[in-house]
Every structure is written in C-alpha cells, then in structure tokens.
Amino acid sequence: MGVQVYFSHGLRKLRPYYHTRGAFAKGRWFGKTLLDVLLNEFRSHSEQHYLEEIRKGRFGIIRQGESLTPEEVLLSPIRNNDIVQTLSHKHEPPVLQWSAEEDDVPSLKIAGLDVIHEDENLLVIDKPNGIPIHPTGQFYQNTITEILKNHGKAALPCYRLDKLTSGLLILAKNTSTAGKIQERIRDHDMIKLYIARVKGRFPHSTADAIERATPFENPSFITQEVSSVYTIEPKKGFPAGLSAVKDAATSFYPLKYFPGCDESVVICRPLTGRTHQIRIHLARLGHPIVNDPFYNVDNVEYKIRSHFIVNISDWTELNYSTEQLSKIFDTFIQESDQVQEERTNDQKYPVRCPECGSVSLSDPEPDKMKIWLHAWKYADKQGELKFCTRLPPWTDQLEA
C-alpha cells in the first residue's frame, strides 16, 4: 500500500487512504447484530451513519468463508468464528516526528529509529515518545511495527509501552523468541528499570545526583507502592469498560531533586506488569509525572475519571450495587462525550472529507504527545539479556 508520509510542525502525518481490515468477533458481541455493536461500542457516529455504511459494504461479516449481504448483516446476529470486516477511509492521527530523515543506517538506525541491538532473533530499539507500538484504535500505519515492516523488519513487540512513553523496546523476529521473552517477563525473571520526572521532592532525593550505576543499592532509600490498578474505558460501556482489579507493586529510588522547579527524577522498578501502573502509583504517592495528561490531576481533561482511579485503588471494596456502579460509569461516559464535543467545537475551520464525511480534528500539540517516563534498562536474572538506552535530556536539565 502506497501510504504517503509527510512532516509538518514536528509531526509525522499520513495522507488519508483506504484500508480493509478483518478480525474475529469478540465473545461479548455474540447474539448481537453488527449495528448494535457499532452503536454500543463505537459511539462516534449516529445510527443512520452506520446503517448507510453497512449498506455500502463498508462494514461486513464473513461467515464460513462467505461474505454476508448487507441485508443479512443487518438482520443476522453475530456468531462464534464470524469475521467482522471493515473498509474504511483512514484518517490516521499524526504522531511525533522523531527524525528529520527516516533513513536506514546498518546497525545504527532503522527508519531513523535508534537501534540498540540486532541479531537473527531480536531487534532492540529506543522508542520515541508519541507513537503507538502496534496498530490500535485509529492508528495503523503510524505505528512502530508497521513502520519497521515497511523497512523490511517484521518484528513482534515482547511487551507494551504506552504511546506517550519513550525508551527501550525489545522486539522478536519470530514467535519462538517472543514466547521465550514473554515467559521470562511473566515469571518475573526480567529486571525492568524506568526513569520518570515527577512533581515535588521525592522521599530521600537531594540536589546531588545519586550514582546511577547502583540504583536500589541502599534499601533505606527505596519507596514502594503496593496498590491495585484497573482501567476505565467509557467507549466500551458498563460493565465491560470497568476492568477487573489487579494487584500491582512498584519500587522507586530517588535520582535527583531540582529545587528550582520542585521536581524530582526517580528510577522506577515495576514488580508487576499492569497497564499504567508506574503512572498510577506515582500519582497515588503524591508525585505524579510532571506532564502526565491523565494521572497528574492538575492538568487532566478527564478529571472525574482520573480522580476516581488515583483515589480509589480497588473499586470492588466500595461495595456498591451494580446500579450504583452503573450510575458512576455514566458520569465517565458523559465526561468523555463532553471532552470530545469540546474538541470538535474548538475547530476554527472544520474540514469535512469528501470521501467519507469525517471531520478532521486540529493537530495535537507536540508537547502533549509525550510524558517524562522512559524505559531505561531491561535485563534477565541469568545475564543472558542486558540492554540499556541513553537517558533523555529531561533527566539532567533543570528546565526540561
């Protein structure tokens, strides 16, 4: 596919393109029509819009190798093993531009991405801020795995890194290697160190930097946060959008304090691998990541949702009825809808695509597409794998 890439104001952009995608239907969709699923889980368009798209064949179902007619799609409930297919005119959001030229330099760079290590089984890179690892949501071609694939490097990420987060990313060139590394991670056989810049003076931090080579050497300097984490996804509705509560633990070690701006740099060692656990745990300690747009409650868009997650570590302990939880979840949905509406209303000169009718949103601000959280080191306990990135400039600069 000849996707056109261009750069503008620090962003990597793609010109709109058509894309066909299919995936097996999720279990929670069984027994529902495709129209019901679209209305309940993908709330960005009206019922009339989705009806027209199904009739045009832009949403379809493949059943036992045969494509259903639009009429059958509208009437037939989704079954196990159905493949839901979409033909969409993709308007991918931009990502942060990481390099002036996306050049390949043997052993040093792939598509302008810094290579830390490469052999026949592994590719280890320094992931930039502001780009997803793999296709998700609105992102497909503007992702690390697809960009690598377009440069002849098909590789599987061995773990997650948030879109906003930078740092060390281990990718496997085959499923066998990916499975081995993921098994080590599940067995807690990998030591992972991250670095974050947080608000306030972190416990035991001083203006003199602690030796980086020996983090966690002094047990009295270690701060540990043990509290459950979970996710809230309004677009999935209740109860699917309120995830199960999972145990999580993170250890922290001070690196340096900047008294001029009252911020600290800390080393983070997640002992479990939960979504956003470092960010949530730092916020619960009262030291959120300085520019975290979701868990630093001083500068978040989704204040109700963020306050709930930071202040309530285990929603099951509230002992609320299903009806009470549903009402709380409704406030998350209302807040999400309001934020999206405000973003649309902020459009000074809204442009509607003549192909698909979608309205292009304004470009995001580059500074809001990154946070000061960096995956720094990964190593296994046997010493067979040991990788490290350079530290980002915000770890040393007073004014990052």
N, C-alpha and C positions, 0 to 999 in steps of 0.2 A: 504494500500500500504506500503510495507516494504522499505521505503526510508532509506538509510544508511547515518548516520551523523558521521563526524569525525572533529577533530580540528587540525589546523596547523598554526603556526606563528601568533597567535592571531585572526584567522579567523574560523568561523563555515562553514564547507563545506558539500556538499551533493554529493554522487556518482551519475553519470548520471542514469536516469530512464525514462521509457515510461509513457506517460500521455495523456489521451483523455480528450478533453475539448470542450464544445459546448456553443454557445451564439447566441442570436437573432441578425440577420443582422442589422447594423446601417442604418438609413434612407438615409444617403448620398451614400450608396452602391447600393440602388435600381436601377435597369436598367443597372447595370454593371455586367460583368462576374466576377467570383471569381478570375480569373487570373489577370484581370485589377486591382482589389482591391489590390491584393498582390503586384503587381508591383508598384502601386502608393503610397501605404501607408506603406508597409513593404519592404524597399529598400535594405535589407541586402543581397539578393540573386539575381541571374540572372533569366531571363525569362525561360531559359532551365531548371534550377533547379526547379522552381515552376511547370512547365509542368510535369516533372518527378514525383514530389511529389503528384500532383493531380492524375496522372495515377496509382500510387501505393496506392491510397486511404488514403494518409496522410493529405490531405485537402479534405473536402467533404461538401455536403449540404443535410440537412434533410428537406423535404418539405411535409407538411401534414402527418407527421409521417413516411414517407418512405424515404430511402436513395437514392439519385440520383446516377446513374452510373458515372464513371469518364468522359465518353463521354458527358453525359448530363451536368455535372458540367462545362465542358469546353465551352459548347455552350449556355447554358441557362442563361439569365440574372437573377440576384438575385431579389427576390420578398419580399414583406412585409410578415412577420412571418416565413421566412426561418431561419433555424438554421445552422450556419456555424460551422462545426466540424473539429477539428484538432487532429491528432495523432502524437505526437512529442516525439523525444528522447531528454529529457530535460537535459540541462547543466546549472543548475542554478548558477548564480554568488554567491560567498561567501558573508557572512555578518560578522560583527564584533562579535567576541566571547564575551559574557557578563558574563560568569560564568565558573569556572573550571568544575563544575558538574551541569547538568540541573535537579537538584533534586526538588521534591515537599516537602515543609515543611508546614503543616497546618497553615493557617492564616499568613504565612510569605513569602513563595515563591511558585511559580508555574513554573516549568521548569527553575528554577534558577532566574526567574524574581521577583523583589521585589513587594510584594502585599501591597498596601496602605489601601485598604478596600475591603471587600467582604460581600455581603448579598444575599438574594434569587433573587434579581433583578439586582444587579450591581457587577462588578468586576473592581477595580481601581488598575492600576499598574504603576510602574515607568519604562517607556520605555527606553531601552538603545539606544545609537547612532548607526547608521549604519545598520538598519534593517527596511524594509517597514512594515507598519501595516497590510495590506491585499494584496492578490495576485494582481500583476500589472506587465505588461511588461514581463521581463524574470523571475520574482520572483513568486513562488507559495508556495512550502513547506517551504522555508526560509523566512517566514513572521510571524508576531506576532499571527494573528488569527489562522493560520494553526498549529502553534506550540502549542497554547493553546488547540485547538481542539484535537490534538494528546495526550494531557494530561487530557482529559476529561472535558475541559472547553470551550464549544461553546459559543461565545460571539460576539456581534456586536459593532464595534467602533462607538462612538457617534460623532466624529469629526476627522479631519485629523491632522496628524503630519508628517512632512517630514521625509524621510528615514534618513537623516543626523541628525535630531533633536532628543534630548532626552527629557524625562520628563513625566509629569502626563498624563495618558491616561485613560479615562472613557469608559468602555465597558458595554453594556447592555446584560443581559441574555435572553431577549425576545424583540420582536418588539414593544410591547406597551411601555416599559420603554425607549427604544431607541427613539421612536417617541416623547415622552414627553420631554426628554432632548434636542433633536434636535430642538423642537419647542421653548424651552426656549432660545436656542442659537440664533435662527432666530429672536426672539422677543427682542434680546439684554438684556435678563434677567439674563445672566451669566457674572460674572466678571472674566476675564482671565488675569493672570499675567505671563509673561515670563521674563527670565533673559538672557542677552547677554553680551559678552565681545567684545568690539569694538575698532577700531583704533582711536587714538587721545584722546585729553581731551574733553570729552562731556560737553556741557554747564552746569555750576553750579557744576561740580564734583570737589571733593577735595581728598587729600590723606587720610583723615579721613572718615571712612565709615559712611554713613547716617544710622540712625536706620531703620532696615529692617521691623520692625513691623508697621511702619506708612508710607509706600510709598504713594506718591501723596498728602501728608498732606499739604505741602507748595505749593500753586498754582504758586508762582513765580519761582519755580524750574522745572516746567513742560515744556517740549518741545513737540509740537505737529506737526506732519507731515500729511497734507491732500493732497493727490495726487492720481490720478487714477493708477490702475495696470492692467496688462494684461499678457498673456502668449504667447510665440512663440515656436511652435513645428514643426521644419523643416520636420520631417518624414511624417506629415500629408499633406504637400504641401500647396500651396496658392489657395484659401483664407482660407481653413479650419484650417490651422496651425497658423493663426494670430487671436487671440481671441478678443471678444468684450472688450471694455474698461469698467472697473467697478470702481465706487467711492470707496475710501478706506481712513481710518483715523486711526492713531496710536498715542498714548500718550507715552512719555518717561520720566523717572525720574532717576536722577543720583544716583548711589550707592557708587562707589569708583573710584578713579583715581590712576593708577600706573605710577608715573613719570619716573621710571627707564626704562620702555619699551614703554612709551607713549601710554597706553591703558586704557580704562575705562570699568567698569561694570555698566550696566544700567538695570533698570526694564522697561519692555515694556507692555503696555496695548492696545491690538488691539480693536478698537471700531467697526470694521467690520471684516468679516471672509474671506478675499480674499487669494488666493494662493500666498505664499511667501511675503505677504505684509510687515511683520516686516523686513525681509531681504532687500527688495527693499527700504523701507522708510529709514532705517538706511544708506544705500548706498547713497541715494539722499541727506541726511543731511551731507554727507561727513564723516560719521563714520561707514563704513561697518564692519560687523562682521569679526574679525581678520582672521579667517581661512575659510571664506566662499569661496568655489571654483567657484562660479558663479557670485556673485554680488560684490565681492571685486576685482575691475578691475586690481589690481596689480598682481594677481596670478590666472587669469582665463584662461581656454583653449579656450573658445568661446568669444573672445574679441569683435568681431563685434556685436554679439547678445547682450552681456552683456552691452556694451556701449549704444546701442540703447535703451534698457529697462530703464537703470539708467538715461539717459539724456533726454529721450522723454517720458513724463508721459502720454501723450494722442496722440496716432498716428493719430487719426481722425482729429486733429487740424492741421496736416501738409498740409491738403487739396491737397494731391497727387491724381493723377489719378490712376485707377486700374492698368494700365500698369506700372506706376512708382512704386507702391507698390509691384507689382509682381517682378520687377527687384531687388528691395531691398531684398525681400524674397529669391530670387535666391542666393544672397550673403550669407544668413544664411544657405541655403542648401549646398552650396559649402564649407563653413567653417566646417559644421558638417561632411560632407563626408571626408574632408581633415584630421580632427582630428581622425576619425575612421580609416582612411588609415594609419596614423602615428602610431596609437596604434598597428595595425596589423603588420606594418613593424618593430616595436620595439621588436617583438617576437624573442628572440635569438634562441630558439629551438621550432618552432611551431609544435604542435602535432595535427594531424587530427584524428577525431573519426572514427573508422572503421565501426560503426553502421550507422551514419548519415552524416559523412563527414565534420562536422563543426570543425573549428579550435579553440582550447581552448586558451583563452587570458591569459596573465600573471595575477597573483593575484594583486589586487589593494593594494596600501599602506594603512595600517590601519589608519594612521594619516589623510589621505584624505577621510576617510569614516565618518567623524564626523565634526560638527561645534559647536561653543560655543554659542548655543541657546538652552535654556531649559525651558520647560513648568513647571512652578513652583506652581501656585495656581489656583484652579477653585472653584467658589462659586456662588450660586444663590442669588438674592437680598432678598429672603424670609428667608434665613438662613437655609433652609432645607438640602442643599448640601454644603459641605465645605471640600475640600481636599487639601493637601499640600505635596510636596516631600521634601526630603533633598536637599540641594544645592550641585551642583557638585564642585569638588575641585578647578576648574579654577576660581571660583568667589572670592577666598581668596588668592590664591598663586600668588606671583609676577611673577614667571616663571611657567606658567600653563602647 
